[in-house]
Amino acid sequence: MAIFGAVNIFYAIYSLTQRDTVGTIIPTITFLVLMYSAAILDEKAEEASRQL
């Protein structure tokens, strides 16, 4: 998931250099969603390990 997020953020930076607004916004939003879901999954895994 982190690799896919990294590809998205690099594509967003590339689109920013090309002055492509839509090409910048979509990968940035995808990156933010991936990082948010990774944080949620990490929190749930930590919570489950505390219960054991």
Backbone as numpy.savetxt, mean C-alpha at the origin, in Angstrom:
# Nx Ny Nz CAx CAy CAz Cx Cy Cz
2.47 -8.78 -0.35 1.64 -7.60 -0.35 2.53 -6.35 -0.35
3.63 -6.42 0.37 4.53 -5.26 0.42 5.19 -5.02 -0.93
5.52 -6.08 -1.64 6.14 -5.93 -2.96 5.16 -5.27 -3.93
3.91 -5.69 -3.90 2.91 -5.09 -4.76 2.70 -3.62 -4.41
2.73 -3.31 -3.11 2.62 -1.92 -2.68 3.80 -1.09 -3.14
5.00 -1.67 -3.09 6.19 -0.96 -3.54 6.12 -0.68 -5.04
5.65 -1.64 -5.81 5.50 -1.43 -7.26 4.52 -0.29 -7.51
3.44 -0.26 -6.75 2.44 0.80 -6.92 3.02 2.18 -6.60
3.79 2.28 -5.53 4.32 3.59 -5.17 5.38 4.04 -6.17
6.18 3.12 -6.69 7.16 3.50 -7.71 6.48 3.92 -9.00
5.38 3.24 -9.36 4.63 3.65 -10.54 4.01 5.03 -10.34
3.54 5.30 -9.11 2.97 6.62 -8.83 4.04 7.71 -8.95
5.25 7.43 -8.48 6.33 8.41 -8.60 6.69 8.61 -10.07
6.72 7.53 -10.85 6.99 7.66 -12.28 5.91 8.49 -12.96
4.65 8.25 -12.62 3.55 9.01 -13.22 3.62 10.48 -12.82
4.11 10.73 -11.62 4.26 12.11 -11.17 5.28 12.85 -12.03
6.35 12.15 -12.42 7.34 12.79 -13.29 6.79 13.01 -14.69
5.80 12.22 -15.09 5.19 12.37 -16.41 4.01 13.34 -16.39
3.72 13.89 -15.22 2.60 14.81 -15.03 1.25 14.17 -15.39
1.10 12.92 -15.01 -0.13 12.17 -15.24 -0.88 12.06 -13.92
-1.90 12.90 -13.74 -2.59 12.98 -12.45 -3.30 11.68 -12.11
-4.07 11.14 -13.04 -4.80 9.90 -12.76 -3.83 8.75 -12.52
-2.75 8.72 -13.28 -1.75 7.68 -13.10 -1.01 7.81 -11.79
-1.07 8.96 -11.17 -0.46 9.14 -9.85 -1.43 8.81 -8.74
-2.68 9.20 -8.89 -3.67 9.03 -7.82 -4.03 7.56 -7.61
-4.29 6.83 -8.67 -4.75 5.45 -8.53 -3.70 4.55 -7.84
-2.43 4.54 -8.26 -1.46 3.71 -7.53 -1.22 4.18 -6.10
-1.34 5.49 -5.85 -1.16 5.99 -4.49 -2.28 5.49 -3.58
-3.50 5.53 -4.06 -4.63 5.03 -3.27 -4.49 3.53 -3.05
-4.08 2.80 -4.09 -3.88 1.37 -3.95 -2.80 1.08 -2.91
-1.71 1.85 -2.93 -0.64 1.68 -1.95 -1.16 1.92 -0.54
-1.93 2.98 -0.35 -2.45 3.28 0.98 -3.39 2.19 1.48
-4.23 1.66 0.60 -5.14 0.58 0.97 -4.35 -0.67 1.36
-3.31 -0.99 0.58 -2.49 -2.16 0.90 -1.78 -2.00 2.24
-1.24 -0.84 2.50 -0.53 -0.64 3.77 -1.50 -0.65 4.95
-2.70 -0.11 4.76 -3.71 -0.14 5.81 -4.14 -1.57 6.11
-4.37 -2.37 5.06 -4.77 -3.75 5.27 -3.63 -4.57 5.88
-2.39 -4.26 5.54 -1.26 -4.95 6.16 -1.18 -4.62 7.64
-1.46 -3.38 8.00 -1.44 -2.99 9.41 -2.55 -3.70 10.18
-3.72 -3.83 9.58 -4.83 -4.53 10.22 -4.48 -6.01 10.41
-3.92 -6.63 9.37 -3.54 -8.04 9.48 -2.48 -8.24 10.54
-1.53 -7.33 10.63 -0.48 -7.43 11.64 -1.07 -7.28 13.04
-2.00 -6.37 13.20 -2.63 -6.17 14.50 -3.43 -7.40 14.92
-4.15 -8.00 13.98 -4.94 -9.20 14.29 -4.02 -10.37 14.64
-2.90 -10.50 13.94 -1.96 -11.57 14.24 -1.34 -11.38 15.62
-1.02 -10.14 15.96 -0.46 -9.85 17.28 -1.48 -10.13 18.38
-2.73 -9.78 18.12 -3.79 -10.01 19.09 -4.01 -11.51 19.29
-3.96 -12.28 18.21 -4.14 -13.72 18.31 -2.97 -14.37 19.05
-1.77 -13.86 18.87 -0.62 -14.44 19.57 -0.67 -14.11 21.07
-1.26 -12.97 21.43 -1.41 -12.64 22.85 -2.42 -13.54 23.54
-3.42 -14.01 22.80 -4.45 -14.86 23.38 -3.95 -16.28 23.63
-2.91 -16.67 22.93 -2.36 -18.02 23.13 -1.56 -18.07 24.34
